[in-house]
Amino acid sequence: MIVGAGTFGASLAWWLAGRGDEVVLVDQFEPGDARATSGGETRLIRCSHGPDADYTAMARRARTLWRELEAETGASLLTECGVSWFAHGDDGWEAASEATLRTLGIPVVHQDVREAAAQFPSFNGDDLAWVLHEPEAGVLRAQLGVQTLASAAAARGARIVRGVARPDGDRVVVGDEVLAADRVVWSCGGWLAKLFGGLVELRVTRQELFFFAGGPGWDRSPGWVDYDRAVYGTGDLDALGVKVAWDMEGPALDPDADLPPATDETERLTRGYAADRFPALAQARLVGSKTCRYEISPDSQFIAAPHPEHPSVWIVGGGSGHGFKHGPAMAERIVSSWHGGEPLPRRFGLHKRERGTSLRSAGSN
């Protein structure tokens, strides 16, 4: 039984049902709901993770699995537009990422600023030393991706139940019904800290993102990340507008609270960055703004570990703003570890963690 139909939970249901296991997937919302941390239209999918070869390889495997899900279902989930990383120095995080990517045989291009600028309709790279470009990275359709995972799991035999769940030892209470299973997985994002307070250390934050009218050419531009300035975005995918968003941790937010609108101050800061980096957007019309949630572990590492008092109960989460793309590959690793495969690394455990953000697209903040 899996509680939480986000990228980790829906991916687990897809994998387990594909093995022929009897699977029940429970969520208080429909898969892909905007109130969940796996909601929203788009996410970057990139392999760069600095010197961390494990996450780099897992992201590459996830890309393969998203493509397999597309082939299985006919859904269009991944736009391979590339992702460009704006390097402010010669030996920073981008250089470490390039070395790791080349070691693992993942396509990567070291671009000078002029070469990188040609990929955007408008670009100012005066503050940049160079650009790291991943040609086979891109953008995932997040909400559609979760919905597709859940429907594919159902097609493989999983049962999807809508309801509010709470733990009762190694059982699950949904409404007035007490449910039991050989294994229970709690993968309910920001609600994990509420359900397992004292055991799971997660901070739920409000994040803001903005979409601007870009004009011709923006539908073909790469996704991008300015790691040192903690800002990222995409081109005009699916006519949503040019996305510009900050990856700095926002204010704390109760997972059950309504999402407030984006603030004027953040819009001002976002417009300032957009005008500086992409001058043609200086006077662009704002076509939309949204807020979403992160559920952030202290070190930005994922959580995947058994409950210390109930070994058949697993806690999976800690996406930390960079977990969506990893969903299918993370689920594959978890399922494999249950059936004699490689054990999960200790860093996914329920131990006390030191603060760190290097795995996110705002690692210096």
N, C-alpha and C positions, 0 to 999 in steps of 0.2 A: 504494500500500500504506500502511495506517495501523496503527501500533502503539499500542495503548491505546484501550479501548472505554469511556472515561468520557464526560462531556458534550461535550467538544470533539471527541474522536475519533469517537464514534458519530454526532454531528451532521455531521461531515465526510463520513462514509460515506453518510449519508442524502442529503446534498446531491449528492455526486458520483454516486452510483448513480442518482439522479433525473435527472441529465444524460445517463445512458446510458453512463457510464464503467465500465470494468471495475475493480472495487474488491475488495480483500482487507483485512479488518479482523482484526487479531491481538491477542489479549490472553491473559495467563497465567491469568486468572480468567474466570468468566462475567460478562457485562455486569451492572453494578449490584452487584457483590460488595462486602460491607461493608469489606473491607480497602483498597479504593480510595477516593480523595478524593471521588468522585462517588457513594459508597454512602450508606446511611442512608435513612430514610423521607421526610424533608421538608426543604425549603429555602424561604426567603422569596423571592418575586419582587417587586421594587420598582423604581421608576424613579428615585427620589431618589439623586443623586450629588453633592450640593452644587452648586458652580458648573460642574461638568464636563458640558457639553452633549453631548459625544460619547458618553460612557457612558450618559447619561440616554436619549438617542435609541436607542441600541443595546438597552437594556433594554426599551424600548417595542416595538421591532421584534421582540425575542425573545418577548414576550408574544403577539404576533400569530402567530408561527411555532409556538409551543406549541399555540395553538388550532387551527392548521392541521393539526398532527400529530394532535391529538385527532380532528378531522374525518376524517382519512385512515384512522385505525386503530380508532376507536371507544373508545379508552382515556379514562379520566377522570383527567387529570393536574394540572389547575389549579383550585384552589378560590378563587374571587374573594371573599374575606372582607375585603379591605382591609388596609392596613398603616398603623399609627399611629406617629409619631415624637415622642418626648417631649422638648420643647424647654425647656432650663433658662434660656435668655435670649432676648432679643428679636432679636438680630442675629447669631446663630450659624450653624452648618451647616444647620440646618433652614430658616432664612430664605433662605439662598442656594439651597437646593434648591427652595423654593417659587417663587422668581423664575425659575429655570431651567425648571421644569415649566410655569409659566404662559407663558413665552416660546415653548415648544414645543407648547403647546396640549394638554398632558396633564392630565386631571382631577385636581384637588387641592382640599382644603378646609382653611382656616385655622380651627381650632376653639379656643374657650376651654376651660379645663380642665373645667368642669362639663359642657359638651357632649360632650367626649371621654369623660368618666367614664361617661356613660350607655351607652356601647358595651360596657362590661365588667361582669360580674356583681358585681365588687368592685374598687374603684380608689381609690388615694390619690395625688392630684396636688399636694400641698401645696408640693412643691419645684419645681413646674413653672411656666413662664410661659405656655405655650400648647402646642398639639399640632398637628402637621402630619399630615393624613390623606390617604392615597391610596386612593380608593374602588375603583379598578380593579386594585389590587395584590392580593397574596394569598400562597398557599402552593402550592408544587409538590410532587408526590409524586416524590421524587428517584430512588429505586431503580427504581420503575416507569417513570419517564421515560426513564432510560438503556436499560432493557430494551426499551421501546417504540421508541426511536430505532433500536436495533440490529435489532430484528425488522422494522421498516419498511424499513430499508436492505436487509435480506436479501430482503424482498418485492420490492424494486426491482432485485434482481439481485446485491447484494453477497454475497461469500463470507466467512463468519466462521470463523476458525481459532483454536483454543485452543492456546497454547504460550508458552514463555518465549523472548523475542527479544533479540538483542543486535546492535549495529551493526557492520558491516564495510565501512567506507568508504561508498559509496552503495548498499550492499546490506544485506539483513537475514538474519541467521542464526537459524533457529527449529529448535531441536534439532540434528540433523545436516544439515539442509537449508539451502542458501544460496538466497535468493530475491532476485530483481531486479524493479524496476518503473521506469516512467518518472519517477515521483515517489514519495518515501518521506516519510511524516509520522510523527514521533515525538511522541505526545501521551499519554505514560504517567505523568503526574502527578509524584508524589514520586520516582519512579525516574529522572527526567530528570537530576537532579544526579549520580546514580550513574553513569549511562551517558555523560554528557557533562561530567564534572567539569572545572572550569577554564573552561568555556564558558557553562554555565548556572548561575546563582546562585539557588538555592532553599533554603529552610529547611523541613524537614518537622517539624511540631509535633503534639503530642497535645492534643486539645480534649475537654472534658467537657460533657455535657448531661444534664438531669434532667427527669423527667416526674412530675407530681403529679395526684392525683385531684381534679378540680375541681368536680364537681357540675353542676347544671342551669345552662344558659346559656353555658358555656364553649365549647360546640361552635359557637357563632355569633359569638364574639368575634373582633376583628381580630388579625392578626399585629402585632407591635410591636417597636420598637427604642428603647432608651435610649442614644443615641450617646455622650453625655458619660461615661456610666458603663460603657460597653462590654458591655452585656447586651441580649439580645433573646429573643424567644419567639413562641409561637403558642398559639392556643386548643386545645381538645381535638379535634384532627382525627383522624378514623377511630378514635376511642376509644383513642388512644395515651396520653392524659393531657395536661395543660397543660405545654407545653415551656418551660423556662427554661434559657438557656445563656449562657456568657460568650464574648465575641469577642476577649478579650486573648490574645496569643500564649502558648501553653502550652510545656512543655519540649520540647526537640528529641527526635525519635524516628526511628530507622532505619526506612525504608519496609518492610523485610522483617521487622521485629520484630513480635511479637504485640502487640495492643493491650491494655494493662493496664486494670484496672477503674477507674472513677471513684474519687476519693479522698474520705475523710470530711471533710477540710478544705474542699474545693470544695463538697461538699454543704452544709456549714454556712453558707458564704458565700451559696450560692444560696438556701437557705431564708431567710436573713436578708433578701435582696433581695425575694424573693417575698412575705414577710410584710409588708414595708414598703410595697411598691407595690400589692399585691393582698391586703388584710388577711384576706379569707376563706380564703386559702391558708396562713395562719400555722400551722395544725395539720393541714394536708392530708397524706394518706398518700402517701409516695413509691411510685409504681407502677413505676418503672424508671429506670435510669441507664445511660449509654453513653459510650464514648469513640470519637472519630473522628480523622481526620488532616486537617490543612491542608498544602498545599504553597505556601509564601509567597515571592513575589519581594520584593526589598528595598523597592520603592516601591508594591507592591500592584497594579502594572500587569500586564496579560497579556503573554505571550510568543508571538510568531508571526513567525518569521523564518527565512530559509535558513541552513544551515550555511555558515560562511565558506569552507570548503575543498571542500564538496560542494554546489553550488547546487541540485541536484535533491532534496536532503534538507532537510526543514523540521522545525523544533522548535516545538511549540505547547504552551503550558501556562501555569503561573503563575496558576492560578485564585484563589489567595490568600484563600480563604474567602468570596469573593463572585462566583465565576465561573460557578457551576452554571447559574443562570438565563439567562446570556448564550449558552450553548452553540450553539443553532441560529443565532442572529444572527451570532455570531463566525465560525462556519463559513461562513455565507453571504458575509461580507466577505472571508474568505480565498480562497474559490473564485472570487469575482468578481475579486479582484486577480490571480489566475492567468490570467484570460481577458479581459484588457483593461479591467477595471473600475478603480475608484479604488484607487490604491496604499494599502497599509496604513501607518498613521502610524509615525513613527520610534520613538515610545515603546514599541512592541511589539518593538523590536529586541534584539539580543544585546549591548548596550552596558553599561558600568558604570552602576549605578543608585544614586541617593541614597535613603536611607530615607524612607518615607512610608506612612501608613495611611489617608489620607482617603477612599479609595474603599470601604473596608470599613464595617461597622456599628459599628466601634470606632475611628473615625478619630482620636480624641483620645488614644489610648493606644498 
